[in-house]
């Protein structure tokens, strides 16, 4: 006779993880990649970028550096980059129609 199995469930797991990753980003805790564009740069987590974007996943897999700096294409401005990263970390973003 096999032993009983139990399903242990963490309520609000997804919202908690989203909140924690966003907080880690805000505090720049455990960041391991720098994204640079013409005007400025920001830091992020390779695992989050890779999980949310095949573009970043391919780029990061091909770069064995522990803390790489990724130069974004010239047509990506810093404000757009901030929006992209916020969207990746939060799963949503509020932007005005003019910013689309």
PDB file as gemmi writes it, atoms N, CA and C in Angstrom:
CRYST1    1.000    1.000    1.000  90.00  90.00  90.00 P 1                      
ATOM      1  N   UNK A   1       0.846  -1.180   0.000  1.00  0.00           N  
ATOM      2  CA  UNK A   1       0.000   0.000   0.000  1.00  0.00           C  
ATOM      3  C   UNK A   1       0.891   1.243   0.000  1.00  0.00           C  
ATOM      4  N   UNK A   2       0.675   2.097  -0.929  1.00  0.00           N  
ATOM      5  CA  UNK A   2       1.481   3.317  -1.062  1.00  0.00           C  
ATOM      6  C   UNK A   2       1.070   4.336  -0.009  1.00  0.00           C  
ATOM      7  N   UNK A   3       2.048   5.151   0.407  1.00  0.00           N  
ATOM      8  CA  UNK A   3       1.764   6.204   1.375  1.00  0.00           C  
ATOM      9  C   UNK A   3       0.918   7.304   0.755  1.00  0.00           C  
ATOM     10  N   UNK A   4       0.295   8.072   1.602  1.00  0.00           N  
ATOM     11  CA  UNK A   4      -0.541   9.170   1.112  1.00  0.00           C  
ATOM     12  C   UNK A   4       0.320  10.308   0.587  1.00  0.00           C  
ATOM     13  N   UNK A   5      -0.222  11.005  -0.378  1.00  0.00           N  
ATOM     14  CA  UNK A   5       0.442  12.172  -0.952  1.00  0.00           C  
ATOM     15  C   UNK A   5      -0.406  13.396  -0.663  1.00  0.00           C  
ATOM     16  N   UNK A   6       0.267  14.511  -0.463  1.00  0.00           N  
ATOM     17  CA  UNK A   6      -0.429  15.754  -0.151  1.00  0.00           C  
ATOM     18  C   UNK A   6       0.001  16.830  -1.132  1.00  0.00           C  
ATOM     19  N   UNK A   7      -0.923  17.678  -1.457  1.00  0.00           N  
ATOM     20  CA  UNK A   7      -0.620  18.830  -2.306  1.00  0.00           C  
ATOM     21  C   UNK A   7      -0.502  20.049  -1.400  1.00  0.00           C  
ATOM     22  N   UNK A   8       0.702  20.579  -1.307  1.00  0.00           N  
ATOM     23  CA  UNK A   8       0.925  21.785  -0.516  1.00  0.00           C  
ATOM     24  C   UNK A   8       0.859  22.966  -1.466  1.00  0.00           C  
ATOM     25  N   UNK A   9       0.052  23.956  -1.139  1.00  0.00           N  
ATOM     26  CA  UNK A   9      -0.169  25.067  -2.042  1.00  0.00           C  
ATOM     27  C   UNK A   9       0.132  26.382  -1.340  1.00  0.00           C  
ATOM     28  N   UNK A  10       0.878  27.237  -2.024  1.00  0.00           N  
ATOM     29  CA  UNK A  10       1.214  28.570  -1.533  1.00  0.00           C  
ATOM     30  C   UNK A  10       0.188  29.526  -2.120  1.00  0.00           C  
ATOM     31  N   UNK A  11      -0.737  29.981  -1.290  1.00  0.00           N  
ATOM     32  CA  UNK A  11      -1.748  30.922  -1.756  1.00  0.00           C  
ATOM     33  C   UNK A  11      -1.081  32.213  -2.214  1.00  0.00           C  
ATOM     34  N   UNK A  12      -1.578  32.769  -3.294  1.00  0.00           N  
ATOM     35  CA  UNK A  12      -1.064  34.025  -3.853  1.00  0.00           C  
ATOM     36  C   UNK A  12       0.397  33.928  -4.292  1.00  0.00           C  
ATOM     37  N   UNK A  13       0.835  32.740  -4.671  1.00  0.00           N  
ATOM     38  CA  UNK A  13       2.224  32.545  -5.077  1.00  0.00           C  
ATOM     39  C   UNK A  13       2.622  33.488  -6.211  1.00  0.00           C  
ATOM     40  N   UNK A  14       1.808  33.533  -7.259  1.00  0.00           N  
ATOM     41  CA  UNK A  14       2.168  34.341  -8.429  1.00  0.00           C  
ATOM     42  C   UNK A  14       2.257  35.819  -8.097  1.00  0.00           C  
ATOM     43  N   UNK A  15       1.279  36.331  -7.374  1.00  0.00           N  
ATOM     44  CA  UNK A  15       1.324  37.761  -7.041  1.00  0.00           C  
ATOM     45  C   UNK A  15       2.465  38.056  -6.076  1.00  0.00           C  
ATOM     46  N   UNK A  16       2.765  37.130  -5.183  1.00  0.00           N  
ATOM     47  CA  UNK A  16       3.878  37.321  -4.256  1.00  0.00           C  
ATOM     48  C   UNK A  16       5.209  37.350  -5.003  1.00  0.00           C  
ATOM     49  N   UNK A  17       5.399  36.423  -5.935  1.00  0.00           N  
ATOM     50  CA  UNK A  17       6.650  36.384  -6.693  1.00  0.00           C  
ATOM     51  C   UNK A  17       6.813  37.645  -7.531  1.00  0.00           C  
ATOM     52  N   UNK A  18       5.743  38.083  -8.158  1.00  0.00           N  
ATOM     53  CA  UNK A  18       5.791  39.314  -8.942  1.00  0.00           C  
ATOM     54  C   UNK A  18       6.192  40.486  -8.068  1.00  0.00           C  
ATOM     55  N   UNK A  19       5.593  40.565  -6.900  1.00  0.00           N  
ATOM     56  CA  UNK A  19       5.893  41.659  -5.971  1.00  0.00           C  
ATOM     57  C   UNK A  19       7.339  41.603  -5.485  1.00  0.00           C  
ATOM     58  N   UNK A  20       7.809  40.423  -5.147  1.00  0.00           N  
ATOM     59  CA  UNK A  20       9.173  40.270  -4.641  1.00  0.00           C  
ATOM     60  C   UNK A  20      10.199  40.610  -5.717  1.00  0.00           C  
ATOM     61  N   UNK A  21      10.005  40.107  -6.933  1.00  0.00           N  
ATOM     62  CA  UNK A  21      10.956  40.421  -8.004  1.00  0.00           C  
ATOM     63  C   UNK A  21      10.982  41.909  -8.303  1.00  0.00           C  
ATOM     64  N   UNK A  22       9.824  42.549  -8.289  1.00  0.00           N  
ATOM     65  CA  UNK A  22       9.781  43.996  -8.532  1.00  0.00           C  
ATOM     66  C   UNK A  22      10.501  44.742  -7.409  1.00  0.00           C  
ATOM     67  N   UNK A  23      10.317  44.294  -6.174  1.00  0.00           N  
ATOM     68  CA  UNK A  23      11.002  44.921  -5.036  1.00  0.00           C  
ATOM     69  C   UNK A  23      12.516  44.720  -5.136  1.00  0.00           C  
ATOM     70  N   UNK A  24      12.950  43.537  -5.529  1.00  0.00           N  
ATOM     71  CA  UNK A  24      14.384  43.283  -5.710  1.00  0.00           C  
ATOM     72  C   UNK A  24      14.959  44.204  -6.782  1.00  0.00           C  
ATOM     73  N   UNK A  25      14.198  44.424  -7.839  1.00  0.00           N  
ATOM     74  CA  UNK A  25      14.642  45.327  -8.893  1.00  0.00           C  
ATOM     75  C   UNK A  25      14.754  46.751  -8.365  1.00  0.00           C  
ATOM     76  N   UNK A  26      13.747  47.203  -7.633  1.00  0.00           N  
ATOM     77  CA  UNK A  26      13.755  48.563  -7.096  1.00  0.00           C  
ATOM     78  C   UNK A  26      14.951  48.798  -6.174  1.00  0.00           C  
ATOM     79  N   UNK A  27      15.306  47.774  -5.400  1.00  0.00           N  
ATOM     80  CA  UNK A  27      16.435  47.872  -4.462  1.00  0.00           C  
ATOM     81  C   UNK A  27      17.771  47.506  -5.111  1.00  0.00           C  
ATOM     82  N   UNK A  28      17.730  47.129  -6.384  1.00  0.00           N  
ATOM     83  CA  UNK A  28      18.909  46.644  -7.109  1.00  0.00           C  
ATOM     84  C   UNK A  28      19.604  45.505  -6.362  1.00  0.00           C  
ATOM     85  N   UNK A  29      18.799  44.666  -5.724  1.00  0.00           N  
ATOM     86  CA  UNK A  29      19.327  43.517  -4.991  1.00  0.00           C  
ATOM     87  C   UNK A  29      19.492  42.333  -5.948  1.00  0.00           C  
ATOM     88  N   UNK A  30      20.650  41.728  -5.925  1.00  0.00           N  
ATOM     89  CA  UNK A  30      20.976  40.545  -6.726  1.00  0.00           C  
ATOM     90  C   UNK A  30      20.933  40.793  -8.234  1.00  0.00           C  
ATOM     91  N   UNK A  31      20.967  42.041  -8.666  1.00  0.00           N  
ATOM     92  CA  UNK A  31      20.974  42.315 -10.106  1.00  0.00           C  
ATOM     93  C   UNK A  31      22.261  41.762 -10.712  1.00  0.00           C  
ATOM     94  N   UNK A  32      22.151  41.268 -11.950  1.00  0.00           N  
ATOM     95  CA  UNK A  32      23.326  40.650 -12.559  1.00  0.00           C  
ATOM     96  C   UNK A  32      23.457  40.946 -14.051  1.00  0.00           C  
ATOM     97  N   UNK A  33      22.767  41.983 -14.511  1.00  0.00           N  
ATOM     98  CA  UNK A  33      22.911  42.421 -15.896  1.00  0.00           C  
ATOM     99  C   UNK A  33      22.619  43.919 -15.950  1.00  0.00           C  
ATOM    100  N   UNK A  34      23.331  44.611 -16.817  1.00  0.00           N  
ATOM    101  CA  UNK A  34      23.096  46.039 -17.036  1.00  0.00           C  
ATOM    102  C   UNK A  34      22.634  46.227 -18.469  1.00  0.00           C  
ATOM    103  N   UNK A  35      21.547  46.956 -18.628  1.00  0.00           N  
ATOM    104  CA  UNK A  35      21.020  47.286 -19.952  1.00  0.00           C  
ATOM    105  C   UNK A  35      21.340  48.743 -20.221  1.00  0.00           C  
ATOM    106  N   UNK A  36      22.037  49.001 -21.309  1.00  0.00           N  
ATOM    107  CA  UNK A  36      22.476  50.363 -21.616  1.00  0.00           C  
ATOM    108  C   UNK A  36      21.889  50.817 -22.944  1.00  0.00           C  
ATOM    109  N   UNK A  37      21.513  52.085 -22.966  1.00  0.00           N  
ATOM    110  CA  UNK A  37      21.095  52.710 -24.220  1.00  0.00           C  
ATOM    111  C   UNK A  37      21.717  54.094 -24.267  1.00  0.00           C  
ATOM    112  N   UNK A  38      21.391  54.864 -25.256  1.00  0.00           N  
ATOM    113  CA  UNK A  38      22.075  56.134 -25.487  1.00  0.00           C  
ATOM    114  C   UNK A  38      22.184  57.021 -24.256  1.00  0.00           C  
ATOM    115  N   UNK A  39      21.091  57.227 -23.561  1.00  0.00           N  
ATOM    116  CA  UNK A  39      21.079  58.211 -22.489  1.00  0.00           C  
ATOM    117  C   UNK A  39      21.533  57.685 -21.127  1.00  0.00           C  
ATOM    118  N   UNK A  40      21.277  56.418 -20.837  1.00  0.00           N  
ATOM    119  CA  UNK A  40      21.527  55.923 -19.484  1.00  0.00           C  
ATOM    120  C   UNK A  40      21.522  54.398 -19.481  1.00  0.00           C  
ATOM    121  N   UNK A  41      21.555  53.830 -18.286  1.00  0.00           N  
ATOM    122  CA  UNK A  41      21.506  52.377 -18.149  1.00  0.00           C  
ATOM    123  C   UNK A  41      20.681  52.014 -16.924  1.00  0.00           C  
ATOM    124  N   UNK A  42      20.250  50.768 -16.896  1.00  0.00           N  
ATOM    125  CA  UNK A  42      19.565  50.262 -15.708  1.00  0.00           C  
ATOM    126  C   UNK A  42      19.952  48.817 -15.499  1.00  0.00           C  
ATOM    127  N   UNK A  43      19.741  48.349 -14.289  1.00  0.00           N  
ATOM    128  CA  UNK A  43      20.131  46.994 -13.925  1.00  0.00           C  
ATOM    129  C   UNK A  43      18.893  46.108 -13.854  1.00  0.00           C  
ATOM    130  N   UNK A  44      19.117  44.807 -14.021  1.00  0.00           N  
ATOM    131  CA  UNK A  44      18.019  43.850 -13.989  1.00  0.00           C  
ATOM    132  C   UNK A  44      18.566  42.478 -13.590  1.00  0.00           C  
ATOM    133  N   UNK A  45      17.708  41.482 -13.653  1.00  0.00           N  
ATOM    134  CA  UNK A  45      18.071  40.105 -13.319  1.00  0.00           C  
ATOM    135  C   UNK A  45      18.010  39.252 -14.585  1.00  0.00           C  
ATOM    136  N   UNK A  46      19.090  38.548 -14.873  1.00  0.00           N  
ATOM    137  CA  UNK A  46      19.149  37.729 -16.079  1.00  0.00           C  
ATOM    138  C   UNK A  46      18.025  36.699 -16.124  1.00  0.00           C  
ATOM    139  N   UNK A  47      17.733  36.074 -15.008  1.00  0.00           N  
ATOM    140  CA  UNK A  47      16.721  35.019 -14.994  1.00  0.00           C  
ATOM    141  C   UNK A  47      15.340  35.572 -15.327  1.00  0.00           C  
ATOM    142  N   UNK A  48      15.024  36.762 -14.855  1.00  0.00           N  
ATOM    143  CA  UNK A  48      13.720  37.367 -15.149  1.00  0.00           C  
ATOM    144  C   UNK A  48      13.640  37.744 -16.624  1.00  0.00           C  
ATOM    145  N   UNK A  49      14.678  38.394 -17.137  1.00  0.00           N  
ATOM    146  CA  UNK A  49      14.691  38.771 -18.550  1.00  0.00           C  
ATOM    147  C   UNK A  49      14.604  37.538 -19.445  1.00  0.00           C  
ATOM    148  N   UNK A  50      15.348  36.493 -19.103  1.00  0.00           N  
ATOM    149  CA  UNK A  50      15.361  35.265 -19.903  1.00  0.00           C  
ATOM    150  C   UNK A  50      14.018  34.551 -19.873  1.00  0.00           C  
ATOM    151  N   UNK A  51      13.363  34.571 -18.731  1.00  0.00           N  
ATOM    152  CA  UNK A  51      12.070  33.899 -18.601  1.00  0.00           C  
ATOM    153  C   UNK A  51      10.979  34.609 -19.401  1.00  0.00           C  
ATOM    154  N   UNK A  52      11.124  35.902 -19.582  1.00  0.00           N  
ATOM    155  CA  UNK A  52      10.071  36.704 -20.218  1.00  0.00           C  
ATOM    156  C   UNK A  52      10.344  37.054 -21.672  1.00  0.00           C  
ATOM    157  N   UNK A  53      11.557  36.808 -22.149  1.00  0.00           N  
ATOM    158  CA  UNK A  53      11.896  37.256 -23.497  1.00  0.00           C  
ATOM    159  C   UNK A  53      12.897  36.318 -24.157  1.00  0.00           C  
ATOM    160  N   UNK A  54      12.505  35.739 -25.281  1.00  0.00           N  
ATOM    161  CA  UNK A  54      13.445  34.877 -26.009  1.00  0.00           C  
ATOM    162  C   UNK A  54      14.617  35.695 -26.554  1.00  0.00           C  
ATOM    163  N   UNK A  55      14.380  36.973 -26.843  1.00  0.00           N  
ATOM    164  CA  UNK A  55      15.460  37.862 -27.298  1.00  0.00           C  
ATOM    165  C   UNK A  55      16.553  37.940 -26.235  1.00  0.00           C  
ATOM    166  N   UNK A  56      16.150  38.258 -25.000  1.00  0.00           N  
ATOM    167  CA  UNK A  56      17.130  38.354 -23.918  1.00  0.00           C  
ATOM    168  C   UNK A  56      17.718  36.989 -23.582  1.00  0.00           C  
ATOM    169  N   UNK A  57      16.907  35.947 -23.652  1.00  0.00           N  
ATOM    170  CA  UNK A  57      17.408  34.614 -23.342  1.00  0.00           C  
ATOM    171  C   UNK A  57      18.544  34.222 -24.288  1.00  0.00           C  
ATOM    172  N   UNK A  58      18.356  34.410 -25.581  1.00  0.00           N  
ATOM    173  CA  UNK A  58      19.404  34.077 -26.553  1.00  0.00           C  
ATOM    174  C   UNK A  58      20.644  34.934 -26.331  1.00  0.00           C  
ATOM    175  N   UNK A  59      20.425  36.208 -26.098  1.00  0.00           N  
ATOM    176  CA  UNK A  59      21.531  37.137 -25.877  1.00  0.00           C  
ATOM    177  C   UNK A  59      22.342  36.743 -24.643  1.00  0.00           C  
ATOM    178  N   UNK A  60      21.648  36.429 -23.562  1.00  0.00           N  
ATOM    179  CA  UNK A  60      22.327  36.112 -22.302  1.00  0.00           C  
ATOM    180  C   UNK A  60      22.968  34.731 -22.325  1.00  0.00           C  
ATOM    181  N   UNK A  61      22.342  33.782 -22.999  1.00  0.00           N  
ATOM    182  CA  UNK A  61      22.948  32.455 -23.109  1.00  0.00           C  
ATOM    183  C   UNK A  61      24.240  32.493 -23.916  1.00  0.00           C  
ATOM    184  N   UNK A  62      24.317  33.406 -24.859  1.00  0.00           N  
ATOM    185  CA  UNK A  62      25.525  33.497 -25.683  1.00  0.00           C  
ATOM    186  C   UNK A  62      26.617  34.341 -25.027  1.00  0.00           C  
ATOM    187  N   UNK A  63      26.328  34.902 -23.861  1.00  0.00           N  
ATOM    188  CA  UNK A  63      27.298  35.744 -23.158  1.00  0.00           C  
ATOM    189  C   UNK A  63      27.565  35.154 -21.773  1.00  0.00           C  
ATOM    190  N   UNK A  64      28.714  34.487 -21.591  1.00  0.00           N  
ATOM    191  CA  UNK A  64      28.999  33.810 -20.327  1.00  0.00           C  
ATOM    192  C   UNK A  64      29.414  34.732 -19.176  1.00  0.00           C  
ATOM    193  N   UNK A  65      29.468  36.021 -19.419  1.00  0.00           N  
ATOM    194  CA  UNK A  65      29.868  36.982 -18.382  1.00  0.00           C  
ATOM    195  C   UNK A  65      28.952  36.880 -17.161  1.00  0.00           C  
ATOM    196  N   UNK A  66      29.521  37.043 -15.963  1.00  0.00           N  
ATOM    197  CA  UNK A  66      28.703  37.008 -14.743  1.00  0.00           C  
ATOM    198  C   UNK A  66      27.782  38.214 -14.635  1.00  0.00           C  
ATOM    199  N   UNK A  67      28.236  39.376 -15.044  1.00  0.00           N  
ATOM    200  CA  UNK A  67      27.406  40.588 -15.023  1.00  0.00           C  
ATOM    201  C   UNK A  67      27.627  41.352 -16.334  1.00  0.00           C  
ATOM    202  N   UNK A  68      26.974  40.866 -17.406  1.00  0.00           N  
ATOM    203  CA  UNK A  68      27.184  41.516 -18.705  1.00  0.00           C  
ATOM    204  C   UNK A  68      26.492  42.875 -18.795  1.00  0.00           C  
ATOM    205  N   UNK A  69      26.996  43.695 -19.683  1.00  0.00           N  
ATOM    206  CA  UNK A  69      26.326  44.935 -20.060  1.00  0.00           C  
ATOM    207  C   UNK A  69      25.816  44.739 -21.478  1.00  0.00           C  
ATOM    208  N   UNK A  70      24.521  44.890 -21.650  1.00  0.00           N  
ATOM    209  CA  UNK A  70      23.905  44.722 -22.956  1.00  0.00           C  
ATOM    210  C   UNK A  70      23.597  46.097 -23.522  1.00  0.00           C  
ATOM    211  N   UNK A  71      24.149  46.372 -24.681  1.00  0.00           N  
ATOM    212  CA  UNK A  71      23.885  47.632 -25.365  1.00  0.00           C  
ATOM    213  C   UNK A  71      22.628  47.438 -26.218  1.00  0.00           C  
ATOM    214  N   UNK A  72      21.613  48.220 -25.932  1.00  0.00           N  
ATOM    215  CA  UNK A  72      20.352  48.112 -26.656  1.00  0.00           C  
ATOM    216  C   UNK A  72      20.490  48.756 -28.039  1.00  0.00           C  
ATOM    217  N   UNK A  73      19.651  48.340 -28.993  1.00  0.00           N  
ATOM    218  CA  UNK A  73      19.680  48.977 -30.318  1.00  0.00           C  
ATOM    219  C   UNK A  73      19.472  50.489 -30.203  1.00  0.00           C  
ATOM    220  N   UNK A  74      20.030  51.226 -31.142  1.00  0.00           N  
ATOM    221  CA  UNK A  74      20.008  52.689 -31.078  1.00  0.00           C  
ATOM    222  C   UNK A  74      18.609  53.278 -31.048  1.00  0.00           C  
ATOM    223  N   UNK A  75      17.653  52.605 -31.650  1.00  0.00           N  
ATOM    224  CA  UNK A  75      16.303  53.171 -31.686  1.00  0.00           C  
ATOM    225  C   UNK A  75      15.516  52.945 -30.396  1.00  0.00           C  
ATOM    226  N   UNK A  76      16.115  52.298 -29.400  1.00  0.00           N  
ATOM    227  CA  UNK A  76      15.465  52.115 -28.098  1.00  0.00           C  
ATOM    228  C   UNK A  76      15.918  53.235 -27.176  1.00  0.00           C  
ATOM    229  N   UNK A  77      14.981  54.092 -26.793  1.00  0.00           N  
ATOM    230  CA  UNK A  77      15.335  55.178 -25.870  1.00  0.00           C  
ATOM    231  C   UNK A  77      15.173  54.679 -24.431  1.00  0.00           C  
ATOM    232  N   UNK A  78      15.787  55.395 -23.516  1.00  0.00           N  
ATOM    233  CA  UNK A  78      15.805  54.963 -22.120  1.00  0.00           C  
ATOM    234  C   UNK A  78      14.399  54.856 -21.542  1.00  0.00           C  
ATOM    235  N   UNK A  79      13.530  55.783 -21.856  1.00  0.00           N  
ATOM    236  CA  UNK A  79      12.168  55.747 -21.326  1.00  0.00           C  
ATOM    237  C   UNK A  79      11.440  54.483 -21.790  1.00  0.00           C  
ATOM    238  N   UNK A  80      11.619  54.110 -23.052  1.00  0.00           N  
ATOM    239  CA  UNK A  80      11.024  52.874 -23.569  1.00  0.00           C  
ATOM    240  C   UNK A  80      11.610  51.656 -22.867  1.00  0.00           C  
ATOM    241  N   UNK A  81      12.907  51.671 -22.633  1.00  0.00           N  
ATOM    242  CA  UNK A  81      13.565  50.569 -21.936  1.00  0.00           C  
ATOM    243  C   UNK A  81      13.005  50.416 -20.525  1.00  0.00           C  
ATOM    244  N   UNK A  82      12.795  51.524 -19.831  1.00  0.00           N  
ATOM    245  CA  UNK A  82      12.195  51.464 -18.491  1.00  0.00           C  
ATOM    246  C   UNK A  82      10.799  50.856 -18.546  1.00  0.00           C  
ATOM    247  N   UNK A  83      10.015  51.238 -19.544  1.00  0.00           N  
ATOM    248  CA  UNK A  83       8.669  50.673 -19.698  1.00  0.00           C  
ATOM    249  C   UNK A  83       8.733  49.164 -19.944  1.00  0.00           C  
ATOM    250  N   UNK A  84       9.646  48.738 -20.799  1.00  0.00           N  
ATOM    251  CA  UNK A  84       9.791  47.313 -21.103  1.00  0.00           C  
ATOM    252  C   UNK A  84      10.140  46.534 -19.841  1.00  0.00           C  
ATOM    253  N   UNK A  85      11.107  47.027 -19.083  1.00  0.00           N  
ATOM    254  CA  UNK A  85      11.531  46.325 -17.870  1.00  0.00           C  
ATOM    255  C   UNK A  85      10.409  46.301 -16.838  1.00  0.00           C  
ATOM    256  N   UNK A  86       9.711  47.399 -16.690  1.00  0.00           N  
ATOM    257  CA  UNK A  86       8.584  47.412 -15.748  1.00  0.00           C  
ATOM    258  C   UNK A  86       7.522  46.402 -16.176  1.00  0.00           C  
ATOM    259  N   UNK A  87       7.241  46.325 -17.464  1.00  0.00           N  
ATOM    260  CA  UNK A  87       6.267  45.357 -17.970  1.00  0.00           C  
ATOM    261  C   UNK A  87       6.721  43.926 -17.688  1.00  0.00           C  
ATOM    262  N   UNK A  88       8.002  43.647 -17.917  1.00  0.00           N  
ATOM    263  CA  UNK A  88       8.548  42.313 -17.673  1.00  0.00           C  
ATOM    264  C   UNK A  88       8.411  41.926 -16.200  1.00  0.00           C  
ATOM    265  N   UNK A  89       8.682  42.846 -15.308  1.00  0.00           N  
ATOM    266  CA  UNK A  89       8.656  42.544 -13.877  1.00  0.00           C  
ATOM    267  C   UNK A  89       7.251  42.543 -13.280  1.00  0.00           C  
ATOM    268  N   UNK A  90       6.351  43.368 -13.790  1.00  0.00           N  
ATOM    269  CA  UNK A  90       5.025  43.482 -13.192  1.00  0.00           C  
ATOM    270  C   UNK A  90       3.931  42.799 -13.996  1.00  0.00           C  
ATOM    271  N   UNK A  91       4.196  42.546 -15.277  1.00  0.00           N  
ATOM    272  CA  UNK A  91       3.187  41.919 -16.112  1.00  0.00           C  
ATOM    273  C   UNK A  91       2.153  42.889 -16.643  1.00  0.00           C  
ATOM    274  N   UNK A  92       2.308  44.139 -16.312  1.00  0.00           N  
ATOM    275  CA  UNK A  92       1.414  45.186 -16.808  1.00  0.00           C  
ATOM    276  C   UNK A  92       2.103  46.528 -16.669  1.00  0.00           C  
ATOM    277  N   UNK A  93       1.581  47.500 -17.391  1.00  0.00           N  
ATOM    278  CA  UNK A  93       2.162  48.838 -17.322  1.00  0.00           C  
ATOM    279  C   UNK A  93       1.101  49.842 -17.759  1.00  0.00           C  
ATOM    280  N   UNK A  94       1.146  51.003 -17.169  1.00  0.00           N  
ATOM    281  CA  UNK A  94       0.252  52.093 -17.547  1.00  0.00           C  
ATOM    282  C   UNK A  94       1.041  53.102 -18.363  1.00  0.00           C  
ATOM    283  N   UNK A  95       0.617  53.308 -19.598  1.00  0.00           N  
ATOM    284  CA  UNK A  95       1.270  54.289 -20.462  1.00  0.00           C  
ATOM    285  C   UNK A  95       0.200  55.127 -21.150  1.00  0.00           C  
ATOM    286  N   UNK A  96       0.556  56.331 -21.455  1.00  0.00           N  
ATOM    287  CA  UNK A  96      -0.375  57.187 -22.188  1.00  0.00           C  
ATOM    288  C   UNK A  96      -0.369  56.792 -23.658  1.00  0.00           C  
ATOM    289  N   UNK A  97      -1.399  57.173 -24.364  1.00  0.00           N  
ATOM    290  CA  UNK A  97      -1.486  56.849 -25.787  1.00  0.00           C  
ATOM    291  C   UNK A  97      -0.319  57.451 -26.560  1.00  0.00           C  
ATOM    292  N   UNK A  98       0.131  58.615 -26.145  1.00  0.00           N  
ATOM    293  CA  UNK A  98       1.252  59.275 -26.824  1.00  0.00           C  
ATOM    294  C   UNK A  98       2.548  58.479 -26.692  1.00  0.00           C  
ATOM    295  N   UNK A  99       2.643  57.641 -25.652  1.00  0.00           N  
ATOM    296  CA  UNK A  99       3.869  56.873 -25.410  1.00  0.00           C  
ATOM    297  C   UNK A  99       3.857  55.509 -26.092  1.00  0.00           C  
ATOM    298  N   UNK A 100       2.759  55.166 -26.742  1.00  0.00           N  
ATOM    299  CA  UNK A 100       2.671  53.856 -27.404  1.00  0.00           C  
ATOM    300  C   UNK A 100       3.399  53.846 -28.724  1.00  0.00           C  
TER     301      UNK A 100                                                      
END                                                                             
